[in-house]
Amino acid sequence: MPTFDIVSQVDKQEVRNAVDQTNKEVSTRFDFKGSDARVEQNDYELTVFGDDEFKLGQVQDILGQKLAKRGVDVRSLERGKVEKITGNKVKQGVKIRVGVESDLARKIVKLLKDSKLKVQASIQGDAVRVSGAKKDNLQEAIALVRKSFTDFPLQYQNFRD
């Protein structure tokens, strides 16, 4: 019976490389001279620092460009609130969402059941396994999920006949 998994994964090493490149570019740019702007990483949690909200936005733009160049989907970033540290200095937490969250997994399963496609979907931890009688049905399911969920990066892996 053909199956595939719907997952959401981010390569931690590519994120680390993008953070390093961002910090290197910020340290060499003239408009950040004498600034305390930087990005720190702790697993899948990033903290972006800036002297003010404008520079914080610039650092986030650079980070977004570096992540995109390294193949990390920027839709997986979940930005937190901007917090004041001291004076004008600000920081913002950025969480990298990994895995299909349970609410989204339930929506995917419901969408596939309501679509009348001849496939079965089941939640397996932080992934959704879809199985069907024919490979064509699974390809229709992939197309349907791709069209319906554009705000969260999903990958379709482990396709088996």
Residue, then its C-alpha position, 0 to 999 in steps of 0.5 A: m500500500p503506497t504511503f508518504d509522510i507530511v513533515s516540517q523540518v529545518d536543517k539546524q546546521e544550515v541555520r547555524n551557517a546563516v546566523d554566522q554569515t549574518n553576524k559576519e555581515v553585520s560586523t563588517r557593514f559601515d551602517f552597523k559600525g559601533s553597534d551591538a547588533r547581532v544574532e544569537q542561536n540556542d538550538y531552534e531559538l534565535t535572539v536578534f539584538g539591535d540598537d533600535e527597532f530600525k536596526l533590528g529590522q535590518v538585521q532580521d532582513i539580512l538573516g532572512q536573506k541568508l536563511a533563504k540562500r541556504g534553503v531554509d524556508v523563512r515561513s518556519l520563523e515565528r517572531g516574538k515581541v520586541e523587548k527593550i533591554t536598556g536605553n534604546k537597545v532592543k531584542q526579539g526572540v525568533k522561534i524556528r518551528v519544526g514538526v507539524e503541530s497537532d492543530l495543523a495535523r488535525k486540519i490536514v487529516k480533516l481536509l483529506k477526509d472531507s476531500k473524498l479522496k481515497v486516502q487515509a491520514s493518521i497523525q504519527g508524532d510530529a508528522v502525518r502519514v497518508s496511505g492510499a490504494k493508488k499512487d495517483n491518489l497520493q499525488e492528488a492528496i499532495a496537490l490538495v495539501r500544497k494548495s490549502f496550506t501555504d502559510f507553513p512550510l511542509q515537506y512530503q517525504n518517505f514516498r513508498d510504493 
